[in-house]
Amino acid sequence: MAQTQLSYKNKTYQISYEILGDLSLPQILILHGWGANKELMKQSFCPFLKDFCQIYMDLAGFGNSSVEEILNTQDYANITELFLKQKKLNICFFMGHSFGGKVSTLLAKEKDILILLSSAGILAKKSLKVRFKIRIFKILKLFGLGKFYRYFASKDGANLSPMMYETFKKVVDEDFSEIFAKQKAKSLIFWGKSDEATPLYCGEKMHQFLKNSTFYPLEGDHFFFLKHSAFIAQKIKEI
């Protein structure tokens, strides 16, 4: 594991990362999802991507990387791009799980390969229970009781610092439909059939938007890739 420092919007960020393999090999950036870190992705894919130079990083506010202000997904993409330029990396494969999938989508160019693992970006319908909690929380904020947000936060939003909770609120409702539709990179989409965080129909919609994509529904939940990393790696190698 290594640490680097970079400046973004006059703020200094500490970014934790790890580079595995020779830089002369095809370079793949592998980004974790919300609430996770680079170690989860490394444990999953490191044994199966030996033909690549693998780059893992903790996104700002996760793992050992710092966060200095409220961010949106474009900010995360900008910070990641600064990191790649600082390290003079030439990524041609962009892989992301969940929230990391949105960041990867913003980074991938037409000539690149985009790999999405139960990616966020297609808004799932909120249940009646969730809509009720949102309404109650908004009423509490009107009376200056917003500090009780932890009691109303989703699992992804719970136990976060106020700054990261505000960041979560920014990114969770971003609709990437138009961004997916404009993305021309060859894309591989892998999805857990029993995923409840990003339901299967979100993956099917994503596949429709990403014109140059192949869709692989696999057994499992939101973390299905833990059991299918060898299969995913093989499909990447076949490109």
C-alpha positions as CSV (number, residue, x, y, z in Angstrom):
1,M,0.0,0.0,0.0
2,A,1.2,3.5,-0.8
3,Q,0.0,7.0,-0.1
4,T,0.1,10.1,-2.2
5,Q,-1.0,13.7,-1.8
6,L,-2.8,15.8,-4.3
7,S,-4.6,19.1,-4.5
8,Y,-8.2,19.6,-5.7
9,K,-10.2,22.8,-5.4
10,N,-7.6,24.2,-3.1
11,K,-7.9,21.3,-0.7
12,T,-5.2,18.7,0.0
13,Y,-6.3,15.0,-0.3
14,Q,-4.4,12.0,1.0
15,I,-5.0,9.1,-1.5
16,S,-4.2,5.5,-0.6
17,Y,-3.5,3.2,-3.5
18,E,-1.6,0.1,-4.6
19,I,-0.1,-0.8,-8.0
20,L,0.4,-4.5,-8.7
21,G,2.3,-5.8,-11.7
22,D,4.6,-4.3,-14.3
23,L,3.5,-1.0,-15.7
24,S,4.3,-2.3,-19.3
25,L,1.3,-4.6,-19.0
26,P,-2.2,-3.4,-19.9
27,Q,-3.3,-1.2,-17.0
28,I,-6.7,-1.7,-15.3
29,L,-8.1,0.6,-12.6
30,I,-10.4,-1.2,-10.2
31,L,-12.7,1.0,-8.0
32,H,-14.7,-0.1,-5.0
33,G,-18.3,0.7,-4.2
34,W,-19.8,2.9,-1.5
35,G,-18.7,2.0,2.0
36,A,-16.0,-0.4,0.8
37,N,-12.3,0.0,0.0
38,K,-9.5,-1.1,-2.3
39,E,-8.7,-4.2,-0.2
40,L,-12.1,-5.9,-1.0
41,M,-11.5,-5.5,-4.7
42,K,-7.8,-6.6,-4.5
43,Q,-8.7,-9.8,-2.6
44,S,-11.3,-10.5,-5.3
45,F,-9.4,-9.9,-8.5
46,C,-5.7,-9.9,-7.8
47,P,-5.2,-13.7,-8.3
48,F,-7.1,-13.7,-11.6
49,L,-5.7,-10.6,-13.4
50,K,-1.9,-11.4,-13.4
51,D,-1.8,-10.4,-17.1
52,F,-2.6,-6.8,-16.1
53,C,-1.0,-4.0,-14.2
54,Q,-3.7,-3.6,-11.5
55,I,-4.3,-0.3,-9.9
56,Y,-6.4,-0.2,-6.7
57,M,-7.2,3.0,-4.9
58,D,-9.4,4.1,-1.9
59,L,-11.8,6.7,-3.1
60,A,-11.8,10.0,-1.1
61,G,-13.4,9.4,2.4
62,F,-13.0,5.6,2.3
63,G,-10.3,3.2,3.5
64,N,-7.1,5.3,4.1
65,S,-8.0,8.2,1.8
66,S,-9.1,11.5,3.2
67,V,-12.1,13.7,2.3
68,E,-12.0,17.5,2.6
69,E,-15.3,18.7,1.4
70,I,-18.7,17.5,0.2
71,L,-18.3,15.8,-3.2
72,N,-20.4,14.6,-6.1
73,T,-19.5,11.8,-8.5
74,Q,-17.9,14.2,-11.0
75,D,-15.6,15.4,-8.2
76,Y,-14.6,11.8,-7.5
77,A,-13.8,11.3,-11.2
78,N,-11.8,14.5,-11.3
79,I,-9.8,13.5,-8.2
80,T,-9.2,10.0,-9.7
81,E,-8.0,11.6,-13.0
82,L,-5.6,13.8,-11.1
83,F,-4.2,10.8,-9.3
84,L,-3.8,8.9,-12.7
85,K,-2.0,11.9,-14.2
86,Q,0.2,12.4,-11.2
87,K,1.4,8.7,-11.4
88,K,1.7,8.9,-15.2
89,L,-0.6,5.9,-15.6
90,N,-2.2,5.0,-18.9
91,I,-5.4,3.1,-18.0
92,C,-7.2,1.3,-20.8
93,F,-9.5,-0.9,-18.6
94,F,-11.8,0.8,-16.1
95,M,-13.6,-1.4,-13.6
96,G,-16.0,-0.3,-10.9
97,H,-18.4,-1.8,-8.5
98,S,-21.6,0.0,-7.5
99,F,-20.7,3.7,-6.9
100,G,-17.2,3.0,-8.4
101,G,-19.1,2.0,-11.6
102,K,-20.3,5.6,-12.0
103,V,-16.9,7.0,-11.4
104,S,-15.4,4.5,-14.0
105,T,-18.1,5.5,-16.5
106,L,-17.1,9.2,-16.3
107,L,-13.4,8.2,-16.8
108,A,-13.6,5.8,-19.7
109,K,-13.1,7.1,-23.2
110,E,-14.3,5.6,-26.4
111,K,-11.1,3.6,-27.0
112,D,-11.2,2.1,-23.5
113,I,-12.9,-0.9,-22.0
114,L,-15.5,-0.3,-19.3
115,I,-16.4,-3.1,-16.8
116,L,-19.4,-2.4,-14.5
117,L,-20.2,-4.6,-11.5
118,S,-23.8,-3.9,-10.3
119,S,-23.1,-0.3,-11.0
120,A,-25.1,2.6,-9.5
121,G,-26.5,5.2,-11.9
122,I,-30.0,3.9,-12.8
123,L,-32.4,5.2,-10.1
124,A,-34.4,2.3,-8.5
125,K,-37.9,2.9,-7.3
126,K,-38.1,3.9,-3.6
127,S,-40.4,1.9,-1.4
128,L,-43.3,3.5,0.5
129,K,-41.3,3.1,3.7
130,V,-38.3,4.9,2.3
131,R,-40.4,7.7,0.9
132,F,-42.1,8.1,4.3
133,K,-38.7,8.3,6.1
134,I,-37.5,11.0,3.7
135,R,-40.6,13.1,4.3
136,I,-40.3,12.9,8.1
137,F,-36.6,13.8,7.9
138,K,-37.4,16.9,5.8
139,I,-39.9,18.0,8.4
140,L,-37.4,17.5,11.2
141,K,-34.9,19.7,9.3
142,L,-37.4,22.5,9.1
143,F,-37.4,22.5,12.9
144,G,-33.6,22.3,13.2
145,L,-33.5,18.7,14.1
146,G,-31.5,17.5,11.2
147,K,-28.8,16.1,13.6
148,F,-31.0,13.0,13.9
149,Y,-30.3,12.0,10.3
150,R,-28.6,8.8,11.5
151,Y,-32.0,7.4,12.5
152,F,-33.4,8.0,9.0
153,A,-30.3,7.1,6.9
154,S,-30.2,4.0,4.7
155,K,-27.6,1.3,5.4
156,D,-25.2,3.0,3.0
157,G,-25.8,6.3,4.7
158,A,-25.6,5.2,8.3
159,N,-22.5,5.7,10.5
160,L,-21.1,8.3,8.2
161,S,-19.6,11.7,9.2
162,P,-21.9,14.6,8.4
163,M,-19.6,15.5,5.5
164,M,-19.8,12.0,4.0
165,Y,-23.5,11.8,4.7
166,E,-24.0,15.0,2.6
167,T,-21.8,13.5,-0.1
168,F,-24.0,10.3,0.0
169,K,-27.1,12.4,-0.4
170,K,-25.6,14.1,-3.5
171,V,-24.5,10.9,-5.2
172,V,-27.3,8.5,-4.4
173,D,-29.9,10.3,-6.5
174,E,-27.8,11.1,-9.5
175,D,-29.4,9.7,-12.7
176,F,-26.7,8.6,-15.1
177,S,-29.1,7.5,-17.9
178,E,-27.9,10.1,-20.4
179,I,-24.3,9.6,-19.4
180,F,-24.6,5.8,-20.1
181,A,-26.4,6.6,-23.4
182,K,-23.5,8.8,-24.5
183,Q,-20.8,6.3,-23.4
184,K,-19.2,4.7,-26.5
185,A,-16.6,2.5,-24.8
186,K,-17.0,-1.3,-25.2
187,S,-18.6,-2.3,-22.0
188,L,-19.0,-5.5,-20.0
189,I,-21.9,-5.4,-17.4
190,F,-22.0,-8.0,-14.7
191,W,-24.9,-8.2,-12.2
192,G,-26.1,-10.1,-9.2
193,K,-29.6,-11.6,-10.0
194,S,-30.6,-11.2,-6.4
195,D,-29.1,-7.8,-5.9
196,E,-31.4,-5.6,-3.8
197,A,-29.2,-2.5,-3.6
198,T,-29.1,-2.1,-7.4
199,P,-31.9,-4.5,-8.7
200,L,-31.4,-6.6,-11.8
201,Y,-33.8,-4.4,-13.8
202,C,-31.3,-1.5,-13.3
203,G,-28.7,-3.6,-15.0
204,E,-31.0,-4.4,-17.9
205,K,-31.8,-0.7,-18.4
206,M,-28.1,0.1,-18.3
207,H,-27.4,-2.5,-20.9
208,Q,-30.0,-0.8,-23.1
209,F,-28.4,2.6,-22.7
210,L,-24.8,1.3,-23.2
211,K,-25.1,0.4,-26.9
212,N,-21.7,-1.3,-27.1
213,S,-22.2,-3.6,-24.1
214,T,-22.6,-7.2,-23.1
215,F,-24.7,-8.2,-20.1
216,Y,-24.0,-11.0,-17.7
217,P,-26.6,-11.7,-15.0
218,L,-24.9,-14.0,-12.4
219,E,-26.1,-15.7,-9.2
220,G,-25.7,-13.7,-6.1
221,D,-26.5,-10.3,-4.4
222,H,-24.8,-6.9,-4.6
223,F,-21.4,-8.5,-3.9
224,F,-21.9,-11.4,-6.4
225,F,-18.4,-10.7,-7.8
226,L,-16.8,-12.2,-4.8
227,K,-17.9,-15.6,-6.1
228,H,-17.5,-14.9,-9.8
229,S,-14.2,-13.0,-10.0
230,A,-12.5,-15.7,-12.0
231,F,-15.3,-15.7,-14.6
232,I,-15.3,-11.9,-14.8
233,A,-11.5,-11.8,-15.2
234,Q,-11.7,-14.4,-18.0
235,K,-14.3,-12.3,-19.9
236,I,-12.0,-9.3,-19.6
237,K,-9.1,-11.3,-21.0
238,E,-11.2,-12.4,-23.9
239,I,-11.7,-8.8,-25.2
